[in-house]
Amino acid sequence: MAFAVHRHELPAIEVRVNFGVFAGRDATAAEIDRLAQWLLDEVGEVSIISEERHEIDAHVEASVHQVRIEISDGVPEGDVEREALERRILERAQYWVRQCVTERHAEIAD
């Protein structure tokens, strides 16, 4: 059920979306699917990870729902082209999260 990963290849492009901070909830499967459709116009393959992230130390515990976009294949070699692709992915992710929050967000109690 659990296993160690001894070798981990980093994605060529990684974008993180602090979804829970703005939406006050987790991203739905349908929302993740919509994001994938928008990203597949730019890349041939994408990994989207929807996760509950916990940061804990002796004094503080924080939990946030985040969506991670990882692109490993088909990323241009040149810095200018890679940065342009990264910018387009980031723009689409920002648009996506704004749409999700506008459509449905959790009310935060006082």
C-alpha positions in Angstrom: 0.0 0.0 0.0 2.9 2.4 0.6 6.1 2.4 -1.3 9.3 4.5 -1.4 10.2 6.4 -4.6 14.0 6.2 -5.0 14.2 8.2 -8.3 11.9 11.1 -9.0 12.0 13.0 -12.2 10.8 16.6 -11.9 8.3 17.8 -14.4 9.6 20.3 -17.0 6.8 22.7 -16.1 4.9 22.7 -12.8 2.1 25.2 -11.9 0.4 25.2 -8.5 -3.1 26.6 -8.0 -4.1 27.4 -4.4 -7.6 26.4 -5.2 -9.0 26.0 -1.6 -7.8 29.5 -0.6 -10.0 31.1 -3.2 -12.8 28.6 -3.6 -13.1 27.5 0.0 -13.6 23.9 -1.2 -11.9 21.1 -3.2 -11.9 21.1 -7.0 -14.5 18.7 -8.4 -13.7 16.0 -11.0 -15.7 17.9 -13.6 -13.6 21.0 -13.0 -10.4 19.0 -13.3 -11.6 17.5 -16.5 -12.4 21.0 -17.9 -8.9 22.2 -16.9 -7.4 19.2 -18.7 -9.4 20.1 -21.9 -8.1 23.6 -21.8 -4.5 22.5 -21.3 -4.5 19.8 -24.0 -4.9 22.6 -26.6 -1.3 23.6 -25.6 0.3 20.2 -24.7 -0.1 16.6 -25.7 0.0 15.2 -22.2 -0.6 16.7 -18.7 -0.8 15.4 -15.2 -3.2 17.2 -12.8 -3.0 16.4 -9.2 -5.7 17.5 -6.8 -4.4 17.3 -3.2 -5.0 18.3 0.3 -1.7 19.6 1.5 -0.8 19.8 5.2 2.2 21.8 6.5 2.9 20.9 10.1 5.5 21.8 12.6 5.7 22.0 16.4 3.7 25.2 16.6 1.5 25.5 13.5 -0.7 23.3 11.3 -2.0 24.5 8.0 -4.1 22.7 5.4 -4.9 23.8 1.9 -6.5 22.2 -1.2 -4.2 22.7 -4.1 -4.2 21.6 -7.7 -0.8 20.9 -9.3 -0.3 20.9 -13.1 2.7 18.9 -14.3 4.0 18.8 -17.9 6.9 16.6 -18.7 6.7 15.7 -22.3 6.6 17.9 -25.4 8.1 20.9 -23.6 10.3 23.0 -25.9 14.1 22.9 -25.4 14.8 26.6 -25.8 14.3 28.8 -22.7 12.2 31.4 -24.6 9.8 28.8 -26.0 9.6 27.0 -22.7 8.8 30.2 -20.8 6.2 31.1 -23.4 4.5 27.7 -22.9 4.7 28.1 -19.1 3.1 31.5 -19.3 0.2 30.2 -21.4 -0.3 27.3 -19.0 -0.3 29.7 -16.1 -2.8 32.0 -17.8 -5.2 29.1 -18.5 -4.9 27.9 -14.9 -5.6 31.4 -13.5 -8.7 31.7 -15.8 -9.8 28.2 -14.8 -9.7 28.9 -11.1 -11.5 32.2 -11.5 -14.3 30.5 -13.4 -14.6 27.8 -10.7 -14.8 30.4 -7.9 -17.3 32.5 -9.8 -19.5 29.4 -10.5 -19.4 28.0 -7.0 -17.6 28.9 -3.8 -18.0 27.9 -0.2 -19.3 30.7 2.1 -16.8 31.4 4.9 -18.3 31.8 8.4 -17.3 34.7 10.6 
